[in-house]
Amino acid sequence: MQINPYLFILPRTPGQIVWNYKDHTQHELDLDYSSRLAQLIHNPELYDNDNIIDTQLLNAGILTTSTINSPAWGWDELSKIYHIGTRNIPCEHIPKNIHEWARQYLEHCNEVLASSAPAHDMADRITGGRIALPSPSAPKDDSLSNALIRRKTCRSFTGSPIRLRDVGSLLYLTLGYLREREDDCDDSIAEGLDVRRSSPSGGGLNACEGYLLIQNVEDLAPGVYAYHPAEHALSLINRSPDTALGNLLGGQHFINNLPLGLFITARFDRLWWKYPHSRAYRMAFVEAGHLSQTFQLAATALGMNTWLTGAFTDDQIDTLLQLENGNEQPLFFVGCGESDGQAMCQEMRDLLRGTPA
């Protein structure tokens, strides 16, 4: 007898939840069952066919008579639980043809729309005055192929200021609700889900938000700003952090003079509303990745270089962005500015070349 290797135990008074994260099944155990499971974890050979608890644990898949192979995994158990636990969306009935799919998906959407959607914009949380951004202008070079070829990650920035009109263009192309697509109507799209960004978004939910950390932008005071895509405007939500940018981003101090950075957050409540399965957690990161790449290509077309990272202490960024509950979480950071084009900072190049500091 063996213990199923895909179990995660959650203490929930008055008992505990045993979650089989591979099969997406959960079982609630009272004290007697929990105590017996603890004994069997300590010594599976104590299994007794005449013990009703033992047989029920076996029938539930918590115990197994066969060896269950676990995949080779180089990271920790938490990442393994996340990966396996978000695999294979449970589906009671897989559509056999396009007609079944259409009916089933429509039923799902109608069930979702029967409940109120989370607020589409952050306006309900951020009520301060708005700073209108300049209308977006065409980049210096709007060739996609050139932007793709020229895009590179740089770690050496001059600190020169960015023009406000370039900030407006950058945000509009990355996060803005494109006015150019307002006439691209489709009567199959539900009201409130019809706005379009330049990057794809799961379910058309636009579940990511953007927060600017401004250090050197012409005609804009340093600070932390929320971007309102429907209005193409900013609102100040916090003063500049009282510490170097590198202290917020994993000690990467080569970025301290970056003139502009963008924190990309995910509104999990929007995803929960339409997609209740944990698979949707993956989609939050996918959407943040789309936006990050769009930001970099737009910045490159505007004549800037870019840098990006996922290294930060979430608690610090929550405070900086005034994220007050778990519905919205920071996922990624990307920044841009004038650069000498070097992939590595001078200090690292000196170390690699053996040059004394």
N, C-alpha and C positions, 0 to 999 in steps of 0.2 A: 504494500500500500504506500502511496506517495501523496504529498500535498501538491495541488495544482500550482504551478509556478507563476500563474498569471493572476494572483490574488492581491488585492490591496485592502487593508482593514482600516475602517474609519470608526473611531470611538464616538458613539452617539448615545448618551444617557437615555434610557436605562440599559442599553445593550451595545451592540456594535454592528456595523454594516460590513459585510464581506462582499467586496466588489470584484467580480471576474471581469477585468477590463478588456480582455481579449474577446469574450463572447457578449459583452455588454449586459450582464445579468447581475442583479444585486440580491442579497439575502440578509434579513435582519435576524440576529442571533441574540437570544436572551442569555441570562447568566449561566444556565445549565449547558446550553449549547456552546457558549463561548469558552467555558471552563474545559469542556470535553475537547474542543478543537485545540486549545492550548496544550493539553496532554498529548494529543496526536501529533502536533507540530514538534513537540519535544521528542516523541518516539512513535513514529507511524506504525510500528509493529504491535502497538497496543490495540489496533483495530479489532473489533469483535462483531462478527456477523449477527450475533444475538442481541446486540445493543442497538435499539431503534434510532438513537441519535447518530451513531456511526453510519448506519445504512442510509439515513436521510442526508447526511453530509456527502456520502458517496453519490447518491442519486442527484444531488444538487450540483455535482461537479466540483465541489470544494476538495474532495478527495478523489484520487484516480488510481485505478489498478494498473495502468500502463504508463510508460515513460513518455512525457510530453517534451519534445525537443524545443529548446528556447534558442532564438537566433543569436549568433555572435554579436556582441554589442560592446563598443569601445567607450561609450559614455556611461554616465551613472544611471541608477535605476529610475530616477525621476524622468529623465529624457526617454527612457525605454517605455515607461508607463504612458507618457504623452504620445509617443509615436504609435504604439500598438493600440492604445485606447481611442485614437482618432481614426483608425483604419476601418474599412468595411462598414459603410453606413447601413444600419439595420433597415430592412425594407420587407414588410410583410408580403407585399405583392409587387413583383417587378413587372412593369408593363410589357406585354407581348408584342405590341405594335404601336404605331404612332397615335392611333385613335384612343387606345387605353391610356397612353402617356398624357395626351391632352386632357382627357377627363380627370385623371388622377391629379395632375398638376393644378388644374383649375380648382378642384375641390380644396387642395391644400391652400392655394392663394386666397380663396374665399374664407376659409377658416382663419387665416392670418389677418385678413382685412376686417374681420368681425371684431377684432380688438384694436384699441387705439395704438397707433404707431408712436414710438418715442419721438420727441421733437426733432425735426429735420435739421435745424441749425442750433448752434450753441447760444442763440439769443436769449433763451429762457434762463440761462445761467449767468451770462455776461451782459449786463444791462447798461454799461457805461457808454459814453459818447463814441461816435464813430469818426474815424479819419478816412475820408474818401481817398482812394488811390487813383493815380493817373490812369487814363484809359490805356489798355495794352497797345503796344506798338510792335511792328514786325521786327524780328531779330535781324542783326546785321547779315547773318547768313542762315536762311531758313531751309537749307538743304539737309534733309535727314541723314543722308549718307555721310556728309561732311561732319555733322555733329557726332554721329556714331564713331567715326574714325578719330576725331579730335578729343573726345571725352577721355579724361584720365583722372585718376585719384592723385591729388597733390597734397603735400604736407609742408609746404613752405609758401606762406602768403605775405604779401607786402603790407597789408593793413589799410590800403587805400580805400577811400569811401566808395560806396556804390550809389549810383543815381536812383532817386526815388522812382522815376519812370521805369527803370529796369526792374526794380522790385515789383512794381505793379504788373509788368508783363510776365515776370517769372511766376508770381502767384496765380495770375489768371490762367496761364497755360498749364500750371500744375494742379491747382485745386479749384479754380474758378468754375462756376456753372456757365458753360459756353453759350453766349447769346447767339452765336452763329448756328446753333443747333435747336433753337427754340421752335423753329418751324418744322423740325424733323419729328413730326407727331406720329403716334401710333396708337390707335384706339384700344389696343390690347394692354397698354401700360396703365397701371392704376394711378389715380390722382395722387400727387405727392411723391411719386417715384419716377417722374418724367424728366428731371434735370439731368444733364449729362456733363461729365468731366472728360478730359482728353484721355484718361486712363480707365480701364475697365474696373467694375466693382461688382462683387457678388450680389446677385439679386437686384442690382441697381440701387442698393441701399446707401451708397456713399458713406460707408461706416467709418472713414478716417477723417480726422480734423487736423488742422495745421496751426502751430504756434511759432511765431518768429522771435528769435533772440537777436535783437538789433544792437550792434556795437559801433558801427560806423556807416550810417546811411545819410546822405544829404537830405536836409529838410525833415528829418525824423529823429526825435530824441531817443537816446539809448533806453532800452527797456525790453520787456516781454509783452508781445502783442498777440492777440487772437485774430485769425483771419476769418472773415465772414464771406463765404463764397457767393451767396445770393446777392449781397450788396457790393461786392468787390471793395471791401473796406476793412480797416483794422480798428481794434480797440485796445487801449493800454490796460493790461491786467496786473502788471507787477513792475517794480523798479528793476534796474539792472542788478544781477546778483552781486553780493559783496565779496565775491571770491573769483579767482581766475577761472576762465572757461574750462581749462584743463582739469581743474578740480572737480568739475561736474561731469567730465567725460573720461573717467578712468585714468586720470593722471596724464593724459596726452597733451602736454603743455605746448607742443609745437603749434597748436591751434589757437593759442590765447589771443592772437590779433585778428582772428577771422571776423570780417565785418558783419556777416549775416549768417545765421543758422536757422534751420527749420526743424522743430520737433514734430514728428508725425505720431499722432495718437489714434487709438481705435475705440470707437463707441461700441462696446460689446452689447449694450442693450439693444441696439439696432439689429445686430446679428441674431441675438436671442429671440427677438420678436418673430423673425421669419424662419430661422433655422435653429431649432432647439437642440440638435445633436452636437456633440463636442467636435465633430468634423469641422464645423464652422469656425472653430478657433484657428485652424490652419488658414482659413480664408482671410482672416484679419492680417496675418503676416504677408500673405500673397498680395493683398491690396496695398499694403505699405511699401512692398517692393516695387510694384508698378509705379506708385507715386514718386518713390525715390529715383527711379530711372528717368521718369519724365522730367523731374526737377533738374537732374544732372544734364540731360540733353538740352533743355531750355536754357539753362545757365551757360552751357558751352556755346550755344548758338548766339547768346548775347555777349559773348567775348570773355567769359569768366571761366575759371577752373573750379573744381569741386572736390569735396572731401565728405566722407560719410562714416558713421560708426553706430554700433549697437551697444557700445560699452558705456554704461552710466548706471548710477545708483537710482533705482526707480523712486525711492522715497524722496530723495532730493528733488527730482524732477517733478513729482507730484506736487510738492510744496511750491516750487517755482511757477508751475502752470496753474496752481490753485485747483487741482483736481481733487474734489472733496469726497468722492465715493468710488467704489470699485467698478462703476459702469463704464468709465473711460480710463484707458491706461496708455502710457507712452510706450512706443515700440521701437522708434528709430530716430536718428538725427542725421541731417545732411546739411552741408553748408557750402558757401561759394564766395568768391572774391577774386581780386587780382592776385596772380601768383607768378613766380618765376618759372613755373612749370616743372619743378623738381618733385619727383615721387617721394623723396625722403628729405627730412629736415637736415640742415647743415650739421647739427651736432651729431646726428647718426652717421652722416657721411664721413665726418672727421674720425669717429671711432672706427669705422670700417677701414679707413685708410691709415690708421695708426697715428693720426695727428693728435698731439697733446692738446688738452682743453686749455 
